[in-house]
Amino acid sequence: MHLPKSFLYVYVTITGAAVMALELAASRFVAPYFGTSMMVWANIIGLILLCMSIGYWMGGRVADRRPHPRLLMSITLAAGLWSALLPAFGQAIFARLSGGILGTPVSVIVVSFAAILLVFAPPVLLLAMVSPFAIRLVQADPSEVGKAAGNLYAFSTAGSLLGTFGTAFGTIPFLGTRATLWLWAALLILVSAVGLGRTAWRWVGASGTAVPAIVALALPSAAPSHTGGQVLYAKDTLYQHVQVEQDRDGAIALVYNEGGGIQSLRRPGDALHEGDYYDDYLVLPDLVSAGAEVGSAGPAGATVSGAAPAANPSASAADPGPSVLVLGSAGGTIPHLMNVYDRGRFPDLHITGVEIDGDVIPLDYRYFGLSPDDADIVHQDARAYVRQAAAAGKRYDVAIVDAYSQQIYIPFHLSTREFFEEVRSVLTPRGLVALNVNAVSPGSPLLLSMERTVRAVFPHVYVMKARGAYNYVVIGSNAALRPSSLQAIPENSRLAAVRKEWENGLQDITEAANTRGMLLTDDRAPVEMLTDSMIWQVARGEM
């Protein structure tokens, strides 16, 4: 049996594309159970490379011993069949092995390694055998073996590019992860069946592509509810698996990936709750609109640029009202609650929300009570927006940083001194930045590092134990804050309880008390390591 060179070129293109499609699909498939932290990505990439290395070695040895085209086609047929069945048994394996991203980092590393190995290693190893096997099968003049091998590798690499971009920007966002796996599995099975040549084998290939499609109809959608609530919406986006769930009490939650982190929440009647740190942001317009002292010295003793000497910068009748920027608006909880609780005191309140996941923005209006007139929602990366806003001369009184990746990690590029310098450039002289930091205690390394980093940029830094078990709000401001300004919130307001918590709990972080944390920069910002070490300390204490 002889395989034409033209067929081999098409064949290695498809197999090369399938390897990269499997790698990208693996990251999406693993995310709902283990997240997509650097640890998990290291496992995925490391195991893919390990399997490819072993596959290259095995492929060369097998090809020398049995250089039969039908054996090569059988290898990729097996890889295609395995890939086609991944959505069925992979979901079952991951669900049973997963302890969730909120488990200890060690367990995440070990369990995700085992899960990826069990599910994705076999087809990648089989596909890696193709290149050395195909080179062995090339019928070329000895003087042109190098040329033939180069051509095969060129087509294989071109296929990898197709698999990378086609999967990332085509099949996963438009078809989903499972459909992506079935698509490439079908192509592997079909090209293998064509290579086998016999009618009987072609029937095997055809049935191999039909059976997974039939099984797909009987499978539930990927990433079922982890909270026991009713799933109102679910979709794989370019960034994560997104679910909207409603619990028995009627609360609606925006849940990313495995359910370890609720990114937005709307309670019945837009009620406040002692466990919701979102409530703490609602007093920030009062802090900047009454009683802030401006003209304070910066970190190096310089006066804040443009600062006015007035003690109450909102006293002027021409004051248009506070302008709020929310970086990481997700389901729009913060903009919506500000409209419910702050709009009455600040009729001219202007809110801009920035959200990186464009598929999440329509959910703000559909499930979380936001109306188009409540806020301007921008689809963009938070830091890119800040940089463009600075260039356009936009200014805000309050900047809220509430962006998270993999449920519990502050994106590293939104935690650095350079980032806060850019944020400060879009703040008014009375402006402040506030960010939520998950920490188990006031002495947690992550919290101390965030305080020190903000202190390197802003003349005034504060910390407030927010609502929620592990939530702290760190504030950096151009002007000294006066808790007495919160008296503008009436005693009969539903915000009165939050007001009292801030009057009693807002703490000034002095420079002398801010030397224990790490200064986070664009060059060095190990926020994942700091978060993981904190989780590990808690886990050790519980054990």
C-alpha positions in Angstrom: 0.0 0.0 0.0 1.4 3.4 -1.0 0.3 6.8 0.1 0.7 9.7 -2.3 2.8 12.7 -1.1 -0.2 15.0 -1.7 -2.3 12.9 0.7 0.4 12.9 3.3 0.6 16.7 3.2 -3.1 17.0 3.8 -2.9 14.3 6.4 -0.1 15.9 8.5 -1.9 19.3 8.1 -5.0 17.9 9.8 -3.1 16.0 12.5 -1.0 19.0 13.3 -4.1 21.2 13.6 -5.8 18.5 15.8 -2.9 18.6 18.3 -3.3 22.4 18.9 -7.1 22.1 18.9 -6.8 19.5 21.6 -4.5 21.7 23.7 -6.8 24.7 23.5 -9.9 22.6 24.1 -8.1 21.0 27.1 -7.8 24.4 28.7 -11.5 25.1 28.2 -12.5 21.7 29.3 -10.4 21.8 32.5 -11.4 25.4 33.4 -14.9 24.6 34.9 -13.3 22.2 37.3 -9.8 23.5 38.1 -9.8 27.1 36.7 -7.1 28.4 34.4 -4.4 29.6 36.7 -0.8 29.5 35.8 -0.5 26.2 37.7 -3.2 24.5 35.5 -1.8 26.0 32.3 1.7 24.7 33.2 0.2 21.3 33.7 -1.6 21.4 30.3 1.4 22.7 28.3 3.9 20.5 30.2 1.9 17.3 29.7 1.2 18.1 26.0 5.0 18.6 25.5 5.8 15.4 27.4 3.3 13.4 25.4 4.6 14.8 22.1 8.2 13.9 23.1 7.2 10.4 23.9 5.1 10.2 20.8 7.9 11.3 18.6 10.2 8.7 20.1 7.6 5.9 19.8 6.6 6.9 16.3 10.2 6.7 15.0 10.7 3.3 16.6 7.4 1.8 15.4 7.9 3.2 11.9 11.3 1.5 11.6 9.9 -1.8 12.7 6.6 -1.7 10.8 6.6 1.0 8.1 3.1 0.2 7.0 0.7 3.0 6.0 -2.3 1.1 7.3 -0.7 1.0 10.8 -0.2 4.8 10.7 -3.8 5.3 9.7 -5.0 3.0 12.5 -3.0 5.1 15.0 -4.8 8.4 14.0 -8.1 6.6 13.7 -7.7 5.6 17.4 -6.7 9.1 18.3 -9.8 10.4 16.5 -12.1 7.9 18.3 -10.6 8.8 21.7 -11.0 12.5 21.0 -14.6 12.0 19.9 -15.4 10.3 23.3 -13.7 13.0 25.4 -16.8 15.0 26.0 -18.6 11.9 27.4 -16.0 10.4 29.7 -13.8 13.5 30.3 -16.6 15.4 32.0 -17.3 12.4 34.2 -13.7 12.0 35.2 -13.1 15.7 35.9 -16.2 16.1 38.0 -15.1 13.2 40.2 -11.5 14.2 40.6 -12.0 17.9 41.0 -11.8 19.5 44.4 -12.4 23.0 42.9 -10.0 25.9 42.6 -10.8 26.7 46.2 -9.0 23.6 47.3 -5.4 23.8 48.3 -2.9 24.6 45.5 -1.2 21.3 46.0 -4.4 19.4 45.4 -5.1 21.5 42.3 -1.7 20.7 40.9 -1.9 17.0 41.6 -5.5 16.4 40.7 -5.4 18.5 37.5 -2.2 16.8 36.4 -3.9 13.4 36.9 -7.1 14.5 35.1 -5.4 15.9 32.1 -3.1 12.9 31.9 -6.0 10.5 32.0 -8.1 12.3 29.4 -5.9 14.2 27.0 -2.6 12.5 27.0 -3.5 9.4 24.9 -4.7 11.2 21.8 -1.9 13.7 21.9 0.7 10.9 22.2 -0.8 9.1 19.3 -0.9 12.2 17.1 2.7 12.9 17.9 3.7 9.6 16.3 2.6 10.9 13.0 5.5 13.1 11.9 8.4 10.6 12.2 6.1 7.9 10.8 5.1 10.0 7.8 8.8 10.9 7.1 9.6 7.2 7.1 6.9 6.5 4.6 7.9 9.2 2.2 9.1 7.6 -1.1 11.8 10.1 -1.9 15.2 10.0 -3.6 17.9 9.8 -0.9 19.2 13.1 -1.9 15.8 14.7 -1.2 14.9 13.1 2.1 15.7 16.4 3.9 13.4 18.3 1.5 10.6 15.8 1.9 10.9 16.0 5.7 11.0 19.8 5.6 7.8 19.8 3.5 6.0 17.5 5.9 7.0 19.6 8.9 6.0 22.8 7.1 2.5 21.4 6.4 2.2 20.1 9.9 3.2 23.5 11.4 0.8 25.2 9.0 -1.9 22.9 10.4 -0.9 23.8 13.9 -1.5 27.5 13.1 -4.9 26.6 11.6 -5.8 24.6 14.7 -4.7 27.4 17.0 -6.4 30.3 15.4 -9.4 28.4 14.1 -10.1 26.9 17.5 -9.4 30.1 19.6 -11.4 32.5 17.3 -13.7 30.2 15.5 -15.0 26.9 16.8 -14.8 27.4 20.6 -16.6 30.8 20.7 -19.1 29.9 18.1 -19.6 26.2 18.4 -18.4 25.4 22.0 -15.7 23.2 23.4 -17.5 19.8 22.9 -18.3 20.6 19.3 -14.7 21.6 18.7 -13.5 18.2 19.9 -16.1 16.4 17.8 -15.2 18.5 14.7 -11.5 17.6 14.9 -12.2 14.1 15.9 -14.4 13.7 12.8 -11.6 15.1 10.6 -9.1 12.7 12.1 -11.4 9.7 11.6 -12.3 10.6 8.1 -8.8 11.3 6.9 -7.7 8.0 8.5 -10.5 6.1 6.8 -9.5 7.6 3.4 -5.9 6.5 4.0 -7.0 3.0 5.0 -8.5 2.8 1.5 -10.7 -0.2 1.9 -14.5 0.1 1.9 -14.9 -1.7 5.1 -12.5 0.6 6.9 -14.3 3.6 5.5 -17.5 2.4 7.0 -15.7 2.2 10.3 -14.6 5.8 9.9 -18.1 7.0 8.9 -19.7 5.2 11.9 -16.9 6.6 14.1 -18.0 10.1 13.3 -21.7 9.4 13.5 -21.7 7.7 16.9 -20.2 10.7 18.9 -22.8 13.0 17.3 -25.6 10.7 18.5 -24.1 10.5 22.0 -23.9 14.3 22.0 -27.6 14.6 21.8 -28.0 12.6 24.9 -25.4 14.5 27.0 -26.3 17.5 29.1 -24.7 20.8 28.4 -21.2 21.1 29.7 -20.5 22.5 33.2 -23.7 21.8 35.1 -24.8 23.9 38.0 -22.5 23.5 41.0 -24.6 25.5 43.5 -27.9 23.6 43.2 -29.6 26.6 41.7 -31.6 26.7 38.5 -29.4 27.4 35.5 -31.0 30.3 33.5 -28.1 30.7 31.1 -24.9 29.0 30.2 -22.2 29.6 27.6 -18.5 29.1 26.8 -17.1 32.5 26.0 -13.7 33.5 24.8 -12.6 33.8 28.5 -14.5 31.3 30.6 -17.6 29.3 31.1 -20.4 31.6 32.2 -23.5 30.6 34.0 -26.4 32.6 35.4 -28.1 30.7 38.3 -31.2 31.5 40.4 -31.4 30.0 43.9 -34.5 29.1 45.9 -34.7 32.5 47.5 -34.8 34.2 44.1 -31.2 35.6 44.1 -29.6 35.6 40.7 -25.8 34.9 40.5 -23.3 35.2 37.7 -20.9 32.2 38.1 -17.7 31.7 36.3 -16.2 28.2 35.6 -16.6 25.7 38.4 -18.7 27.8 40.7 -16.0 28.8 43.2 -16.5 32.5 42.5 -19.7 34.5 42.1 -18.9 37.5 40.0 -22.2 39.3 40.3 -25.3 39.0 42.4 -28.8 40.4 42.5 -30.8 39.8 45.6 -34.6 40.0 45.6 -35.6 43.6 46.0 -32.0 44.7 45.5 -31.5 44.0 49.2 -28.2 44.7 50.9 -26.6 41.8 52.8 -23.9 41.5 55.4 -22.1 39.0 53.3 -21.9 41.2 50.1 -18.8 43.3 49.8 -20.5 45.1 46.9 -22.4 47.1 49.4 -19.2 48.8 50.7 -18.7 50.5 47.4 -21.9 52.4 47.7 -20.5 54.9 50.3 -17.6 56.0 48.0 -19.5 58.8 46.3 -20.2 60.3 49.7 -16.5 60.2 50.6 -15.4 62.2 47.6 -18.4 64.5 47.4 -18.3 65.9 50.9 -15.5 66.7 53.3 -12.4 65.5 51.4 -9.2 67.5 52.0 -7.4 68.3 48.7 -3.9 69.7 48.1 -2.2 66.9 50.1 1.3 65.9 49.5 2.1 62.9 47.3 4.4 60.0 48.2 7.5 62.0 47.5 6.2 65.2 49.1 4.9 66.7 45.9 1.5 68.4 45.9 -1.2 66.5 43.9 -1.4 68.1 40.5 -4.3 70.4 40.1 -5.4 70.1 43.7 -7.7 72.9 44.9 -7.4 74.3 48.5 -11.1 74.0 49.3 -12.0 71.6 52.0 -15.3 70.6 50.3 -14.8 70.3 46.6 -18.5 69.5 46.0 -19.8 72.6 47.6 -19.9 74.5 44.3 -23.3 74.6 42.6 -21.5 73.9 39.4 -20.4 70.5 40.6 -21.8 68.0 38.1 -21.9 65.2 40.7 -19.4 62.3 41.2 -18.2 60.3 38.2 -17.6 56.6 38.9 -15.5 54.2 36.9 -16.0 50.4 37.6 -13.2 48.3 36.2 -14.5 44.7 36.0 -18.3 45.4 36.0 -19.2 41.8 35.2 -23.0 41.5 35.6 -23.3 45.1 36.5 -24.0 44.6 40.2 -22.1 47.7 41.3 -23.5 50.1 38.7 -27.0 48.8 39.4 -26.8 49.1 43.2 -25.3 52.7 42.9 -28.4 53.6 40.8 -30.7 52.1 43.4 -28.9 53.5 46.5 -26.9 56.6 45.4 -28.9 58.2 42.6 -31.3 59.8 45.0 -28.5 61.7 46.7 -26.5 62.3 43.5 -29.0 62.9 40.6 -26.1 63.7 38.3 -24.1 60.5 39.2 -22.3 59.2 36.1 -21.1 55.6 36.0 -18.9 53.9 33.4 -18.4 50.2 33.6 -15.6 48.3 31.8 -15.9 44.6 31.2 -13.5 42.4 29.2 -15.9 39.6 28.3 -18.3 40.9 25.7 -20.7 38.0 26.1 -21.3 38.9 29.8 -22.5 42.5 29.0 -25.9 41.6 27.6 -26.6 39.6 30.8 -26.4 42.9 32.8 -29.7 44.0 31.2 -31.3 40.6 30.9 -30.8 39.2 34.5 -29.2 41.8 36.8 -31.5 44.8 36.6 -29.2 47.2 34.8 -30.9 49.6 32.3 -29.0 51.3 29.4 -29.5 54.7 31.1 -27.9 53.6 34.4 -24.3 53.3 33.1 -22.1 53.3 30.1 -20.7 49.8 29.7 -17.6 49.4 27.7 -16.2 46.2 26.3 -12.5 46.4 26.8 -9.6 45.3 29.0 -9.6 47.5 32.1 -6.0 48.7 31.8 -6.3 49.4 28.1 -9.3 51.5 28.9 -7.6 53.5 31.6 -4.7 54.2 29.3 -7.0 55.4 26.5 -9.1 57.4 29.0 -6.0 59.2 30.2 -5.1 60.1 26.6 -8.6 61.4 26.0 -8.5 63.6 29.1 -11.3 61.7 30.9 -11.5 62.2 34.7 -13.3 60.2 37.4 -13.9 60.9 41.1 -14.1 57.2 42.0 -12.3 54.3 40.3 -13.4 50.8 41.5 -11.2 47.8 40.6 -13.2 44.7 41.0 -11.7 42.5 38.3 -10.8 38.9 38.8 -9.4 36.0 36.8 -10.0 32.4 37.6 -12.5 33.4 40.3 -10.1 34.4 43.0 -7.0 36.0 41.4 -6.6 39.7 40.9 -5.2 40.0 37.3 -1.5 40.7 37.8 -1.5 43.7 35.4 -4.2 45.3 37.5 -2.2 45.0 40.7 1.0 46.9 40.0 2.5 50.3 40.8 2.4 51.2 37.1 -1.3 50.3 36.8 -2.2 52.5 39.8 -0.1 55.3 38.4 -2.2 55.1 35.3 -5.4 55.0 37.3 -4.3 58.1 39.3 -3.8 59.9 36.0 -7.6 59.7 35.3 -8.7 60.7 38.8 -9.8 64.2 39.8 -7.9 66.0 42.6 -10.4 64.7 45.1 -10.5 61.3 43.5 -9.9 57.8 44.9 -9.3 54.3 43.8 -10.9 51.3 45.7 -10.3 47.7 45.2 -11.5 44.5 46.8 -8.7 42.2 48.1 -9.5 38.6 49.3 -7.5 38.0 52.5 -7.9 35.8 55.5 -6.5 38.4 57.9 -5.1 42.0 58.0 -1.6 40.5 57.9 -2.1 38.4 54.8 0.9 38.9 52.3 -1.5 39.7 49.4 -3.3 42.4 51.4 0.0 43.9 52.7 1.4 43.9 49.2 -1.6 45.7 47.7 -1.4 48.3 50.5 2.3 48.9 49.9 1.8 49.1 46.2 -1.1 51.6 46.4 0.9 53.6 49.0 3.8 53.9 46.5 1.4 55.9 44.3 -1.2 57.7 46.4 -0.5 60.1 49.3 -3.3 58.6 51.4 -4.1 54.9 51.8 -6.8 53.3 53.8 -8.1 49.8 54.5 -11.6 48.7 55.4 -12.8 45.3 56.5 -15.6 44.9 54.1 -18.7 42.8 54.2 -18.0 39.2 53.5 -15.7 36.7 55.3 -12.5 37.4 53.4 -13.0 40.8 51.9 -11.0 44.0 52.5 -11.3 47.2 50.6 -8.0 49.1 50.0 -8.3 52.7 49.1 -5.8 55.1 47.6 -6.8 58.8 47.5 -5.5 62.1 46.3 -7.2 63.8 49.3 -7.5 62.8 52.9 -10.8 61.2 53.6 -13.2 62.2 56.4 -15.5 59.5 57.6 -17.7 62.3 58.9 -18.7 63.0 55.3 -20.8 59.9 55.4 -23.3 61.7 57.6 -24.9 62.8 54.4 -26.4 59.3 54.4 -29.7 59.5 56.4 -30.3 57.4 59.4 -33.4 56.0 57.9 -31.6 54.9 54.7 -31.0 51.2 54.0 -27.3 52.3 53.7 -27.2 53.5 57.3 -25.7 50.2 58.5 -23.0 50.3 55.9 -22.3 53.9 56.8 -21.8 53.0 60.5 -19.4 50.2 59.6 -17.3 52.6 57.6 -17.3 55.3 60.3 -16.0 52.8 62.8 -13.8 50.6 60.6 -11.9 52.8 58.1 -8.2 52.7 59.0 -5.4 54.9 57.7 -2.4 53.0 56.5 0.7 55.0 57.4 4.0 54.6 55.5 5.7 53.3 58.5 3.2 50.5 58.9 3.4 49.6 55.3 6.8 48.0 54.9 6.0 44.3 55.2 4.3 43.8 51.9 5.9 43.3 48.5 6.0 46.2 46.0 4.2 44.8 43.0 5.4 46.0 39.6 4.8 45.1 35.9 8.1 43.2 36.1 7.2 41.3 39.3 3.7 40.8 40.5 3.2 37.2 41.8 -0.4 37.7 42.9 -1.3 34.0 42.2 1.6 32.9 44.4 0.5 35.3 47.2 -3.1 34.1 46.9 -2.2 30.4 46.8 0.1 30.7 49.8 -2.7 32.3 51.8 -5.1 29.5 50.8 -2.4 26.9 51.8 -2.0 28.5 55.2 -5.7 28.2 55.8 -5.7 24.6 54.6 -2.8 23.7 56.9 -4.6 25.3 59.8 -7.8 23.3 59.1 -5.8 20.1 58.8 
